[in-house]
Amino acid sequence: YRRDGTVKSTAFDRLNFSQNTVIRPTDWLKFTVGLQASFAKRYGTGLSNNIIFLSSLMAPPDIPVWNDATDYYTGIDVIRLANPAGQIARNNGTNNRNNLVGNFAADVTLFPGLIFTSRFGYRYNFGTSKGYSPIYYETSNYSDTIDTVSRNTSITKDWTWENMLTWTKEWGIHSLNVMGAVSAREYSYEYWDSSKQDLPNSGEYFHYFDAASKNPQTGGSAEE
């Protein structure tokens, strides 16, 4: 589904998939499989709705939105405020998030009262985002003399494996439950970001690193 944001230039696309299956090939064996997938894309990720609403309320009503002399949005010097319309126009970032979650389980009845269960769960997240900051001038506090293109990528992997043996015994009004379990987990997260400046043109078809010529920067982080 697609949903437009409260502020212009913001929107949200999302596609979800979910599947749950239980298979009983015999009386003593059961398989359970669950899969969930989500593919989401956000438009206008560099802007907070609260900032826009606050700026719109604070902006003096007698200042025009557009300045014909500079051919750009009017700067608001009197209270050092960014023009709300200019903020919306510069809000062109996109963010993609793809998530996959899988759960697999097997229950084996070894004999009445004794059940062995094995469960495996996996989560994978892959995210990318891109942005572009143009050359503009509203006031000395809100301006940029060089344009910038940016990208970032993140990957998360997380799996858990559990094995349990459960014994249940009942006699009369009494019952006894004994369980033994062992589990393992592995988690990793990686993040990269990069940017480059000075593009030959502000057109979207130039919003790539090969087109920029100055100040390449990269960074990142990781954890396990």
Secondary structure as UniProt FT lines:
FT   STRAND          2..4
FT   TURN            8..9
FT   STRAND          11..26
FT   TURN            27..28
FT   STRAND          29..43
FT   TURN            45..46
FT   HELIX           49..58
FT   TURN            61..62
FT   STRAND          66..67
FT   TURN            68..71
FT   STRAND          72..73
FT   TURN            77..80
FT   HELIX           84..89
FT   STRAND          94..111
FT   TURN            112..113
FT   STRAND          114..133
FT   STRAND          136..137
FT   STRAND          143..144
FT   STRAND          148..171
FT   TURN            172..173
FT   STRAND          174..197
FT   HELIX           204..206
FT   TURN            209..211
FT   STRAND          214..223
//
